[in-house]
């Protein structure tokens, strides 16, 4: 009876080829392997990715450790206390605030206003424009005595503040008194810098006027002294013509005020010295 229920051999299903059997294999095994592989990939991510997330302080700590400036245990202790993260967060906040201030200034047009003001200041003094300053003082000594002291080049450092030394005097004639065209070198200190200026006498009228022009230093200048007799002694007028040039375009008013104070101080010193010597 069992043989009667068995289908004929030609009707029995044929065995499937081996490659079809492999393709038809359930994918459950591969699905089980996928989470494990993904987990391994995450664990094997390069350290550079973590490095990119570090802030300025964290990167600095790593560099210090690489150079041997700090040891590994010190770095770990600092990281455990969270000091690095706190410092990085503080730096980020400061950076964000600074960017916010800059953006607000830019939006309000403040930057354009500053640029405009600087441009006006630059154009206020053009190259070649002279700045003239003048001051006077009464000295209770006769004009010839005052004149002789002022034209004594070696005494200039005694009463002109910036001048340290006068040397290399070249006179056109062997006479003691100066003449137009005579030259000398002044060593001076200005704005904290020491420099030398070649100078030339431009005017010499005995007991009446004396002028010389500097050709070096930060700014070219011509200094003039006019002597007028009075009942009490001498009325001395000192004038300075300065060509500020490009360097002093932005500091024109400041330079002018400082120079004027210097002139007044020099005249006061000159008065004390001449009157004390008389």
C-alpha positions as CSV (number, residue, x, y, z in Angstrom):
1,X,0.0,0.0,0.0
2,X,2.8,2.4,0.7
3,X,4.2,1.9,-2.8
4,X,0.8,2.8,-4.3
5,X,0.8,6.2,-2.7
6,X,4.4,7.0,-3.9
7,X,4.4,9.1,-7.0
8,X,6.1,7.9,-10.1
9,X,9.8,8.6,-10.4
10,X,9.3,11.0,-13.4
11,X,6.9,13.1,-11.2
12,X,9.2,13.4,-8.2
13,X,10.7,17.0,-7.8
14,X,14.3,17.2,-9.0
15,X,17.0,18.3,-6.6
16,X,17.9,22.0,-6.8
17,X,21.4,22.9,-8.0
18,X,24.0,23.7,-5.4
19,X,24.5,27.3,-6.4
20,X,20.7,27.9,-6.1
21,X,20.7,26.3,-2.7
22,X,23.4,28.8,-1.6
23,X,21.4,31.7,-2.9
24,X,18.3,30.5,-1.2
25,X,20.0,30.2,2.2
26,X,18.4,32.4,4.8
27,X,20.1,35.7,5.4
28,X,19.6,35.5,9.2
29,X,23.3,34.7,9.7
30,X,24.5,37.8,7.9
31,X,21.9,39.9,9.7
32,X,23.3,38.6,13.0
33,X,26.8,39.5,11.9
34,X,26.0,43.1,10.8
35,X,25.5,44.7,14.2
36,X,28.7,43.1,15.4
37,X,30.7,44.5,12.4
38,X,29.2,47.9,12.9
39,X,30.1,47.9,16.5
40,X,33.7,46.9,15.6
41,X,33.9,49.7,13.1
42,X,32.8,52.3,15.6
43,X,35.4,51.1,18.1
44,X,38.1,51.3,15.4
45,X,37.4,54.9,14.4
46,X,40.6,56.8,14.2
47,X,41.7,59.0,17.0
48,X,41.9,62.0,14.7
49,X,38.1,62.2,14.8
50,X,38.3,62.8,18.6
51,X,41.2,65.2,18.1
52,X,39.1,67.4,15.8
53,X,36.5,67.8,18.6
54,X,39.0,69.1,21.0
55,X,39.3,72.7,21.7
56,X,42.3,75.0,21.9
57,X,43.2,74.0,25.4
58,X,42.9,70.3,24.7
59,X,45.1,70.6,21.6
60,X,47.6,72.6,23.5
61,X,47.7,69.9,26.2
62,X,48.3,67.2,23.6
63,X,51.2,69.2,22.0
64,X,52.7,69.8,25.4
65,X,52.5,66.1,26.2
66,X,54.1,65.2,22.8
67,X,57.0,67.5,23.4
68,X,57.5,66.2,26.9
69,X,56.6,69.4,28.7
70,X,54.1,67.6,30.9
71,X,53.8,63.9,31.7
72,X,50.9,61.6,30.9
73,X,49.7,61.4,34.5
74,X,49.4,65.1,34.9
75,X,47.4,65.4,31.7
76,X,45.0,62.7,32.8
77,X,44.5,64.3,36.2
78,X,43.7,67.6,34.5
79,X,41.2,65.9,32.2
80,X,39.5,64.0,35.0
81,X,38.9,67.3,36.8
82,X,37.3,68.7,33.7
83,X,39.6,71.7,33.7
84,X,40.3,71.4,30.0
85,X,36.7,71.3,29.0
86,X,35.9,74.3,31.2
87,X,38.7,76.3,29.7
88,X,37.6,75.4,26.1
89,X,34.0,76.4,26.9
90,X,35.1,79.7,28.3
91,X,37.2,80.4,25.2
92,X,34.3,79.5,22.9
93,X,32.0,81.9,24.8
94,X,34.5,84.7,24.5
95,X,34.9,84.1,20.8
96,X,31.2,84.1,20.3
97,X,30.8,87.4,22.2
98,X,33.6,89.0,20.2
99,X,32.0,87.8,16.9
100,X,28.7,89.2,18.1
101,X,30.2,92.6,18.9
102,X,31.9,92.8,15.5
103,X,28.8,91.8,13.7
104,X,26.7,94.4,15.5
105,X,29.3,97.1,14.7
106,X,29.3,96.0,11.1
107,X,25.5,96.0,10.9
108,X,25.3,99.5,12.5
109,X,27.9,100.9,10.0
110,X,30.3,101.8,12.8
111,X,33.2,100.3,10.8
112,X,32.5,102.5,7.9
113,X,32.4,105.6,10.2
114,X,35.8,104.7,11.7
115,X,37.3,104.2,8.2
116,X,35.9,107.6,7.2
117,X,37.3,109.3,10.2
118,X,40.8,107.8,9.7
119,X,40.7,108.9,6.0
120,X,39.9,112.5,7.0
121,X,42.7,112.5,9.5
122,X,45.1,111.2,6.9
123,X,44.2,113.9,4.5
124,X,44.3,116.7,7.0
125,X,48.1,117.0,6.7
126,X,49.5,116.4,3.2
127,X,53.1,115.8,2.4
128,X,55.1,119.1,2.2
129,X,52.7,121.1,4.4
130,X,54.6,123.0,7.1
131,X,53.6,123.3,10.7
132,X,54.8,126.5,12.3
133,X,55.1,126.9,16.0
134,X,56.2,130.1,17.8
135,X,56.9,131.1,21.4
136,X,58.5,134.1,23.1
137,X,60.2,134.9,26.4
138,X,61.7,137.8,28.2
139,X,65.3,137.4,29.4
140,X,67.0,139.9,31.7
141,X,70.2,140.0,29.9
142,X,71.4,142.1,26.9
143,X,70.8,140.7,23.4
144,X,74.5,140.2,22.6
145,X,74.9,137.9,25.7
146,X,71.8,135.9,24.9
147,X,72.9,135.7,21.2
148,X,76.4,134.4,22.0
149,X,75.0,131.7,24.3
150,X,72.3,130.6,21.8
151,X,74.8,130.4,18.9
152,X,77.4,128.4,20.9
153,X,76.7,125.0,19.4
154,X,78.3,123.1,22.2
155,X,75.7,124.6,24.6
156,X,72.7,123.5,22.7
157,X,72.4,120.2,24.6
158,X,72.2,122.2,27.9
159,X,68.9,123.8,27.1
160,X,67.3,122.1,24.1
161,X,65.7,119.0,25.6
162,X,66.0,116.4,22.8
163,X,69.6,117.3,21.9
164,X,72.2,115.0,23.5
165,X,75.3,116.1,21.7
166,X,76.6,118.4,18.9
167,X,79.7,117.4,16.9
168,X,81.4,117.5,13.6
169,X,81.2,121.3,13.2
170,X,82.3,122.4,9.8
171,X,82.9,126.1,9.4
172,X,83.3,127.8,6.0
173,X,85.9,130.1,7.6
174,X,88.4,129.6,10.5
175,X,86.7,132.4,12.4
176,X,85.0,131.7,15.7
177,X,81.6,132.9,14.7
178,X,79.2,131.0,12.6
179,X,78.2,131.8,9.0
180,X,75.5,130.8,6.7
181,X,76.3,127.4,5.2
182,X,78.2,126.1,8.2
183,X,77.3,122.5,9.0
184,X,77.2,120.4,12.1
185,X,75.7,117.1,13.4
186,X,73.2,116.9,16.2
187,X,72.7,113.7,18.2
188,X,69.2,113.7,19.6
189,X,66.5,111.4,21.2
190,X,63.0,111.5,20.0
191,X,60.1,109.2,20.8
192,X,62.5,106.9,22.7
193,X,64.8,106.6,19.7
194,X,68.3,107.9,19.3
195,X,69.3,109.4,15.9
196,X,71.6,111.8,14.2
197,X,70.7,114.9,12.2
198,X,72.9,116.8,9.8
199,X,72.2,120.5,10.2
200,X,73.1,123.7,8.3
201,X,73.1,127.3,9.4
202,X,70.6,129.2,7.2
203,X,70.7,132.6,8.8
204,X,73.2,134.4,11.0
205,X,72.8,138.1,11.8
206,X,74.9,139.1,14.8
207,X,72.8,139.9,17.9
208,X,69.6,139.8,15.8
209,X,68.8,136.4,14.2
210,X,70.0,132.8,14.1
211,X,68.5,129.9,12.2
212,X,69.5,126.4,11.3
213,X,67.8,123.5,9.4
214,X,67.9,119.8,10.2
215,X,68.0,117.4,7.3
216,X,67.7,114.1,9.1
217,X,65.8,112.5,11.9
218,X,62.1,111.7,12.0
219,X,61.0,115.1,10.7
220,X,62.9,117.9,8.9
221,X,62.8,121.2,10.9
222,X,64.1,124.7,10.8
223,X,64.7,126.5,14.1
224,X,64.9,130.3,14.2
225,X,65.7,132.7,17.0
226,X,65.0,136.4,16.8
227,X,66.6,138.8,19.4
228,X,65.0,142.2,20.2
229,X,66.4,144.6,22.8
230,X,64.1,145.8,25.6
231,X,64.4,148.0,28.7
232,X,64.8,144.9,30.9
233,X,67.0,142.9,28.5
234,X,66.0,140.8,25.5
235,X,62.8,139.7,23.9
236,X,63.6,136.3,22.4
237,X,61.2,134.7,19.8
238,X,61.7,131.1,18.9
239,X,59.9,129.6,15.9
240,X,60.0,126.1,14.5
241,X,58.8,125.1,11.0
242,X,58.2,121.3,10.7
243,X,57.3,119.2,7.8
244,X,55.6,116.2,9.4
245,X,55.4,114.1,6.3
246,X,53.6,110.8,6.0
247,X,54.7,109.5,9.4
248,X,52.9,112.2,11.3
249,X,49.7,112.4,9.3
250,X,47.6,110.7,11.9
251,X,49.4,112.4,14.9
252,X,49.5,115.9,13.6
253,X,47.6,117.6,16.6
254,X,49.4,115.4,19.1
255,X,52.8,116.1,17.6
256,X,52.0,119.8,17.5
257,X,51.0,120.0,21.1
258,X,54.1,118.0,22.3
259,X,56.4,120.2,20.2
260,X,54.9,123.4,21.6
261,X,55.4,122.2,25.2
262,X,59.0,121.3,24.3
263,X,59.6,124.8,22.9
264,X,58.3,126.5,26.0
265,X,60.3,124.2,28.3
266,X,63.5,124.9,26.3
267,X,63.0,128.7,26.5
268,X,62.4,128.6,30.2
269,X,65.6,126.5,30.7
270,X,67.5,129.0,28.4
271,X,66.3,132.0,30.5
272,X,67.4,130.3,33.8
273,X,70.9,129.5,32.4
274,X,71.6,132.8,30.8
275,X,70.4,134.9,33.7
276,X,72.3,132.7,36.2
277,X,75.5,133.1,34.1
278,X,75.1,136.9,33.9
